[in-house]
Amino acid sequence: MEAPLLSSEKSDKGSERRSTYEHVGRAGLAIPTAFTAGTEVSVDEIRYAASFSDPYPPSLHAPLVGSSESQDLYPNAQVTGYPQGGYHGHSGKTADMGRQLLDEVEIRELLIDHVGHRCCWGSRPARTWNMHAVEDCNVYTGTLETFIEERETITEKEPYLGGNIDGKNEGPELGIWELDLRSEFPVLFIPHKESRTKIPHSEVIEKCSGCVGRGNFVCPTCNKDQEPGSYKENQMFPCPACHGRGLIAHRDGSDTICLKCNSKGMIPCATCGSHGLIKCETCQGGGSLLTRQVAVIRWKTLSARKVSATSGAASVPDDVFHRAKGVQLCNNQAYQCTPAFFADSYFLNQFSSEVIAERAPVLPTARVICERHTISVVPVTRVTMTHRNRSFSFYLIGTGREVYLKESYPSRFCWGLCPCLEWLKL
């Protein structure tokens, strides 16, 4: 029987492996040299490796560019770090390094707790069915986050009602990438942030195109087809209520004064009040617009994600693994990340290269600030339970031992009505 790659026994080999992990952060390695391509990492090995992991370097968590913790807007150094703390088990305490895989009691407790939170799921299979197989099928997850800054220019216009403007007489107009936005710079790898700022010395006064600089235009109701600048005032129209009579006739033969036209029989233009002109709403009657250039800046993180799973965990969606807590094998941050290097693992080197190759495209209007490349191993245990000729499988995923169970659980009584009952608050 072959000895495990990582052992909790206090032997010379164990000391040598611990030494390898203690210096892994400086050497840029993520796993001991005893790990070879194609070898699966067991839960115990993950716990052991995580117990000797170094914490993240402070430089990976610089909150703001330009602050005391970050001296350069565009980082160009590539660093490798490890998650803080060791492997944390279900209880939240550091797991015992010599502890074996989960026993049947713990597995049943996790499943019973998961089933208990599902409406109309019975706990009998979780309590009584035989545990046929418990398999390790750990999964590797890789991400490449590209943090970019995108800038574009838009034109804003508003009515000009007089006053000084910030035009070219005040100085040269700055280019969009010449703007100093350090005070607006967000935390690195924030999902999305948008900011707007006026480009200095970009204001210009121009004639309103709606009214051709007149501040008003001819009323289309009472001066239809009139030439601009030519209009008639005080034009009246027959009252639609009394049809120009000034009186309202009733069926009994009597007449009453029309209140709409006050018995005059004529009413002014409903559009302009018979002034003949309508005030231009675009320039508010001033005839001029103040035009300025505004820079729209967007910071966002583009993500490329990849999962390498064995056939035993192939049915689990990739998002489940990315959300799960695992053991980080490498964390590289640089202006442009390159594939991570693992001393004796061709598989992980190739996996890292595949993640880098799926880098999200960047638009020409954007610039890359920096990238972050991580590779993690997520502990996954597949459990198969049987009863007579029936069986079902579920997974314990991540260091938090989250239960993933598809809709194949054998004891369900809702017949698909759970969402309806929840909606009805029954």
Secondary structure as GFF3:
##gff-version 3
##sequence-region A 1 426
A	DSSP	alpha_helix	12	22	.	.	.	ID=ss1
A	DSSP	alpha_helix	24	27	.	.	.	ID=ss2
A	DSSP	alpha_helix	43	51	.	.	.	ID=ss3
A	DSSP	three_ten_helix	58	61	.	.	.	ID=ss4
A	DSSP	beta_strand	79	80	.	.	.	ID=ss5
A	DSSP	alpha_helix	104	116	.	.	.	ID=ss6
A	DSSP	alpha_helix	124	128	.	.	.	ID=ss7
A	DSSP	beta_strand	130	136	.	.	.	ID=ss8
A	DSSP	beta_strand	139	159	.	.	.	ID=ss9
A	DSSP	three_ten_helix	168	170	.	.	.	ID=ss10
A	DSSP	three_ten_helix	176	178	.	.	.	ID=ss11
A	DSSP	three_ten_helix	182	184	.	.	.	ID=ss12
A	DSSP	beta_strand	192	198	.	.	.	ID=ss13
A	DSSP	beta_strand	204	207	.	.	.	ID=ss14
A	DSSP	beta_strand	216	218	.	.	.	ID=ss15
A	DSSP	beta_strand	236	238	.	.	.	ID=ss16
A	DSSP	beta_strand	247	249	.	.	.	ID=ss17
A	DSSP	beta_strand	255	257	.	.	.	ID=ss18
A	DSSP	beta_strand	266	268	.	.	.	ID=ss19
A	DSSP	beta_strand	277	279	.	.	.	ID=ss20
A	DSSP	beta_strand	288	308	.	.	.	ID=ss21
A	DSSP	three_ten_helix	311	313	.	.	.	ID=ss22
A	DSSP	alpha_helix	318	323	.	.	.	ID=ss23
A	DSSP	beta_strand	327	334	.	.	.	ID=ss24
A	DSSP	alpha_helix	346	357	.	.	.	ID=ss25
A	DSSP	beta_strand	366	378	.	.	.	ID=ss26
A	DSSP	beta_strand	380	387	.	.	.	ID=ss27
A	DSSP	beta_strand	390	397	.	.	.	ID=ss28
A	DSSP	beta_strand	402	404	.	.	.	ID=ss29
A	DSSP	alpha_helix	418	423	.	.	.	ID=ss30
###
